Amino acid sequence: MINIRNAREIELLRKSAQIVVETLNMIESRIRPGVRTGDLDAEIADFIRSKKGRPAFKGFHGYPANSCISVDEQVVHGIPGDRVLKEGEIVSVDVGVELNGYYGDAAKTFKVGRVSPEKERLIKYTKESLDLAVAAAVAGNYLSDIGNAVQKHVEAAGYSVVRDLVGHGLGTEMHEPPQIPNYGPPGKGPRLKPGMVFAIEPMVNMGSYQVYTAADEWTVLTSDGMPSAHFEHDIVITNGRPDILTAGL
């Protein structure tokens, strides 16, 4: 069952989502060569708590950190620690916040110093695919229209869409139904209705879509070692343009 949220719940979700936005905007200025990912994670936790929120990833299914920080060939769920960022890398930062029992969850891929034109282009097309997916998420459309928008855009650019990981519903749990793949044909699955709340998150690889999970049982990496990019918005389905709870990201 896909939950339909009322106006009060949507405003509570917006408050959580906006803390996520503020956190990601804050950490962008800290991302530079020579910085430890574990230090970034500590700053993220301190900032969320300063806003009266709770870092929602900490302890989620046993996850050991406050955020996911994934570098280059790490697709998602990178565990922050002793890794030091290097010039030319790209880094996805994924943050979750719980406030008053409601969740926000968003991600953005950042550049570490100057990056190659190839990585610039990967980031550009991944972000554009998120924008197209959000535009497809309107009442009356089908759930699969969201993923189809992602797949068409990135594959036309020569990239691949990760199959093993999906977006999801969002509300009083961080992961709620439905699962939202970033690929597939249009016109399938349930019809979208006003009040549904989704976290839409394209994960796009420069090479093959195939991935594997590292020995830490969390970090997902590209099988061919090529870079990956990741963006995520929280949205509410409406009768017109989606209400983007993570606006400002």
Order of alpha helices (4+ residues) and beta strands (2+ residues): alpha-alpha-beta-beta-beta-beta-beta-alpha-alpha-beta-beta-beta-beta-beta-beta-beta-beta-beta-beta
